[in-house]
Amino acid sequence: MLKLLFHTLCGCVALAAVSTSSALAEDCSGTITADEALRAEDARYAAQTGSDFAALAKMIGDDLVYIHSSALVDGKASYIESQQSGTVKYRVMKRSDVKVRTYGCLAIITGLGNFDVTVKGQDMAVEIRFHSIWAKRAGGIQFVSWNATRTPAK
């Protein structure tokens, strides 16, 4: 009896996961280009360093998963709030060694980031390797995922 209940529950979870994935995939619209993704990433950097939180809110998808190099994970609301509150302030954001791969409505930007940031009043320079993912949707191009790892000290 317990085994049957367990299998039924697993089936329901799997079905929910597939349904959610399908719904999110349907949010994509059209084909994104490498240039569009890089322009969007530039606009995000400008919004963050310029404290333009209205622009930032428009370009970030509600489904954002932002994994910092510290392993802290943010969603859209907490990511923007950390900057609005002054807990985190991005002062300079530069990238290099960039590669952009596109898959229909998704673009993955991979590169080296050099960011000057203030966290809880402490200034730091951070060098990271990152993935930034952008989705082309009916409402425009949206930032949906970030993952960063600090580079080893030189």
KAQUI-V519568 format. One record per residue. N is the residue number from 0. SS is DSSP state (h for helix, s for strand, l for the rest). PSI is psi as a letter, one per 30 degrees, with the letter a starting at -180 (NA if undefined). NEAR is the number of other C-alpha atoms within 12 Angstrom. Layout:
n | ss | psi | near
N | SS | PSI | NEAR
N | SS | PSI | NEAR
//
This chain:
n | ss | psi | near
0 | l | e | 7
1 | h | e | 8
2 | h | e | 9
3 | h | e | 10
4 | h | e | 11
5 | h | e | 12
6 | h | e | 13
7 | h | e | 14
8 | h | e | 14
9 | h | e | 14
10 | h | e | 14
11 | h | e | 14
12 | h | e | 14
13 | h | e | 14
14 | h | e | 14
15 | h | e | 14
16 | h | e | 14
17 | h | e | 14
18 | h | e | 14
19 | h | e | 15
20 | h | e | 15
21 | h | e | 13
22 | h | e | 13
23 | h | e | 22
24 | h | e | 19
25 | h | f | 18
26 | l | f | 24
27 | s | k | 27
28 | l | j | 21
29 | l | a | 21
30 | l | k | 22
31 | l | k | 30
32 | l | l | 24
33 | h | e | 28
34 | h | e | 20
35 | h | e | 28
36 | h | e | 36
37 | h | e | 31
38 | h | e | 22
39 | h | e | 33
40 | h | e | 39
41 | h | e | 24
42 | h | e | 27
43 | h | e | 33
44 | h | e | 31
45 | h | e | 22
46 | h | e | 28
47 | h | e | 34
48 | h | f | 27
49 | l | g | 21
50 | l | h | 26
51 | l | i | 21
52 | h | f | 28
53 | h | e | 17
54 | h | e | 21
55 | h | e | 32
56 | h | e | 29
57 | h | e | 23
58 | h | f | 36
59 | s | k | 39
60 | s | k | 32
61 | s | f | 24
62 | s | g | 28
63 | s | k | 28
64 | s | j | 27
65 | s | j | 30
66 | s | j | 25
67 | l | l | 24
68 | l | f | 23
69 | l | f | 16
70 | l | g | 14
71 | l | k | 17
72 | s | k | 20
73 | s | l | 25
74 | l | a | 24
75 | h | e | 28
76 | h | e | 23
77 | h | e | 23
78 | h | e | 34
79 | h | e | 33
80 | h | e | 21
81 | h | f | 24
82 | h | e | 30
83 | h | e | 23
84 | l | f | 17
85 | l | g | 22
86 | l | e | 19
87 | s | k | 27
88 | s | j | 33
89 | s | j | 34
90 | s | e | 25
91 | s | k | 25
92 | s | j | 27
93 | s | k | 27
94 | s | l | 26
95 | s | l | 19
96 | s | h | 16
97 | s | k | 21
98 | s | k | 22
99 | s | k | 27
100 | s | k | 24
101 | s | k | 25
102 | s | i | 21
103 | l | c | 20
104 | l | g | 30
105 | s | k | 33
106 | s | k | 37
107 | s | j | 34
108 | s | k | 39
109 | s | k | 30
110 | s | a | 29
111 | s | k | 25
112 | s | k | 31
113 | s | j | 26
114 | s | k | 30
115 | s | k | 24
116 | s | k | 26
117 | s | k | 21
118 | s | j | 21
119 | l | h | 15
120 | l | f | 13
121 | s | k | 14
122 | s | k | 17
123 | s | l | 18
124 | s | k | 22
125 | s | k | 30
126 | s | k | 26
127 | s | l | 29
128 | s | k | 28
129 | s | l | 33
130 | s | k | 32
131 | s | k | 40
132 | s | k | 40
133 | s | k | 44
134 | s | k | 42
135 | s | k | 35
136 | s | l | 26
137 | l | e | 16
138 | l | f | 15
139 | s | a | 23
140 | s | k | 36
141 | s | k | 40
142 | s | j | 42
143 | s | f | 40
144 | s | k | 33
145 | s | k | 36
146 | s | k | 29
147 | s | k | 30
148 | s | k | 23
149 | s | k | 23
150 | l | l | 18
151 | l | l | 10
152 | l | k | 8
153 | l | NA | 5
//
